Amino acid sequence: VECDDMENGSSGDDQVSTFDLTMNDDTITQGNGSWSVFYYESLDDQNNNIPIVDPTAYQNIVNPQDIYVSVFTEAECESRTNVTLRVLPNPSPTEPTALRVCDGSGGAPDDEDYRDGISLFDLTLKDSEIRNGEPNVTIFYYETLEAAEAGVAGTELVSPYLNTVPNSQIVYARVTKDVPPGELPCYSIVELELVVDSLPEDPF
């Protein structure tokens, strides 16, 4: 089972992912290193001994898809089995409009002159727009795309968030499917722009 990925030219919503079929080798052989495992795209390929060229990076062609497996002993005795590839859908969040606040909004603790492009943002105000009615998803925000992709607990931004780039800053919302323990929590990432609007000039 894999989440829908964007590797090797596929998109995040085409039900195509890249699989390392060899991850099943130890399970199939029950740890017997003297046996050889070959994977085939079809029964005809298996019967004609035309294995998948690179089983470490195989893209499925339908979802779900059965892959045919042959296991050979050192004496060339063969047993056959199969493995099913399944691609899970990612969440489908909406790209949100910018979150805007006035300069100095919220009484930012280090914002002495209120005209430096730094303000406090309640990031959760965009949760509903990003979720767009999709149930059973959780949203966390991160300062960088790399942090959002990693999704390490404790690295999320906490609201109210004080922007670190004056006037305009991009943060990243990671939208993750809520699944039972042990299942694959697929996710999608969208950008959120934080905009600090300038105050009117002092008339005096």
C-alpha positions in Angstrom: 0.0 0.0 0.0 1.3 3.5 -0.9 -0.1 7.0 -0.9 -0.6 8.6 -4.3 2.7 10.1 -5.1 4.2 12.5 -7.7 7.3 10.4 -8.5 8.5 9.6 -12.1 6.1 12.1 -13.7 2.8 11.0 -12.0 0.6 13.5 -10.2 -0.8 13.3 -6.6 -4.3 12.4 -7.8 -3.8 9.9 -10.6 -3.9 6.7 -8.5 -0.4 5.9 -9.6 2.5 5.4 -7.2 6.1 4.0 -7.4 6.5 0.7 -5.5 9.6 -1.1 -4.3 8.4 -4.6 -4.9 11.5 -6.1 -3.3 10.3 -5.0 0.1 8.3 -8.2 0.1 11.2 -10.5 -0.6 11.9 -11.6 3.0 8.2 -12.2 3.6 7.8 -14.2 0.5 10.9 -16.3 1.1 10.4 -16.4 4.8 14.0 -15.2 5.1 15.6 -17.9 3.0 18.4 -16.1 1.2 19.1 -18.9 -1.2 15.8 -18.5 -3.0 15.4 -16.0 -5.9 12.3 -13.8 -6.3 11.1 -12.4 -9.6 8.1 -10.1 -10.2 6.0 -10.0 -13.4 3.4 -7.5 -14.6 1.1 -10.2 -16.1 0.5 -14.0 -16.1 1.8 -14.1 -19.7 5.0 -12.4 -18.7 5.4 -14.9 -15.8 4.8 -17.9 -18.2 7.3 -16.5 -20.6 9.8 -15.5 -17.9 9.8 -11.7 -18.7 10.2 -10.2 -15.2 9.8 -6.5 -14.4 13.1 -4.8 -15.2 13.4 -2.7 -12.1 11.2 -4.1 -9.3 12.6 -1.5 -6.9 10.8 1.4 -8.7 7.7 0.0 -10.3 4.7 2.2 -11.2 1.3 0.5 -11.1 -0.8 0.7 -14.3 -4.2 0.1 -12.6 -5.5 0.5 -9.0 -5.5 -2.0 -7.4 -3.2 -4.2 -9.4 -2.0 -7.8 -9.0 1.7 -8.5 -9.5 2.7 -12.1 -10.3 5.6 -13.6 -8.3 7.9 -16.6 -9.0 10.2 -18.0 -6.3 13.0 -20.3 -7.4 15.2 -22.5 -5.3 18.8 -23.1 -6.2 17.7 -26.2 -8.1 15.4 -24.0 -10.2 12.2 -25.4 -8.6 9.5 -22.8 -8.8 6.6 -21.7 -6.6 4.2 -19.0 -7.5 2.2 -16.4 -5.6 1.0 -12.8 -6.1 1.0 -9.5 -4.4 -1.6 -6.8 -4.7 -0.6 -3.1 -5.1 -3.0 -0.5 -3.8 -2.8 3.3 -4.0 -4.6 5.3 -1.4 -6.0 8.7 -2.2 -4.5 11.9 -0.6 -6.6 14.6 1.0 -7.9 17.2 -1.5 -7.4 20.5 0.3 -8.2 23.9 -1.3 -5.4 26.4 -1.9 -6.4 29.2 0.6 -6.6 32.9 0.1 -4.0 35.0 1.9 -4.4 35.4 5.7 -4.3 39.2 6.3 -3.8 41.2 9.5 -3.0 44.8 10.2 0.6 45.7 11.2 1.0 45.2 14.9 -2.2 43.2 15.2 -2.6 41.2 18.3 0.0 43.2 20.3 3.0 41.3 19.1 5.5 41.4 22.0 8.5 42.6 20.1 6.5 45.0 17.8 7.4 48.3 19.4 6.6 50.7 16.5 3.7 48.6 14.9 5.1 49.5 11.5 7.6 46.8 10.9 5.5 44.3 9.0 5.5 41.9 11.9 2.2 40.7 13.4 0.4 37.8 15.1 -1.6 35.4 13.0 -4.3 32.9 14.1 -3.4 30.2 11.5 -6.4 28.1 12.5 -8.7 30.7 10.9 -7.8 29.1 7.5 -8.6 25.5 8.6 -12.1 25.5 7.3 -11.2 27.0 3.9 -8.3 24.6 3.4 -10.4 21.6 4.5 -13.2 22.6 2.1 -15.7 20.3 3.8 -13.5 17.2 3.6 -14.1 15.1 6.8 -11.6 13.2 8.9 -8.5 15.3 8.2 -6.1 17.1 10.5 -4.3 20.3 9.6 -0.9 21.5 10.9 1.2 24.4 9.8 5.0 24.6 9.2 7.5 27.3 8.4 9.2 25.4 5.5 8.1 22.9 2.9 10.8 20.5 4.2 9.3 20.6 7.7 5.8 20.1 6.3 6.9 17.0 4.3 8.6 15.6 7.3 5.7 16.2 9.6 7.7 15.6 12.8 5.7 16.0 15.9 6.7 19.2 17.8 7.8 21.1 14.8 4.3 22.5 14.0 3.6 26.2 14.2 1.5 27.3 17.2 -1.2 30.0 16.9 -0.9 32.9 17.5 2.1 32.8 15.2 4.5 35.8 14.9 5.7 36.0 11.3 9.4 36.0 10.8 9.5 37.6 7.3 8.1 41.1 7.2 5.0 42.0 5.2 4.6 38.7 3.4 5.5 35.2 4.3 4.6 31.7 3.0 3.9 28.9 5.5 2.8 25.4 4.6 -0.3 23.5 5.7 0.0 19.8 5.9 -3.4 18.1 5.6 -3.4 14.5 6.8 -6.1 11.8 6.7 -7.2 10.6 10.1 -6.7 6.8 10.0 -6.5 4.0 12.7 -3.1 3.1 14.1 -1.1 1.0 11.7 -2.7 2.4 8.5 -1.0 4.8 6.1 -1.8 8.5 6.9 -1.7 10.0 3.4 -1.3 13.8 3.2 -1.3 16.8 0.9 0.5 20.2 1.4 -0.8 23.6 0.4 0.8 27.1 0.7 -0.7 29.8 2.9 0.5 33.4 2.5 0.6 35.6 5.5 0.2 39.3 4.7 0.7 42.2 7.0 -1.2 45.2 5.8 0.3 48.6 6.5 -1.3 51.1 8.9 -2.3 54.6 7.7 0.5 57.1 8.0 0.4 59.2 11.2 -1.4 62.5 10.3 0.8 64.5 12.7 
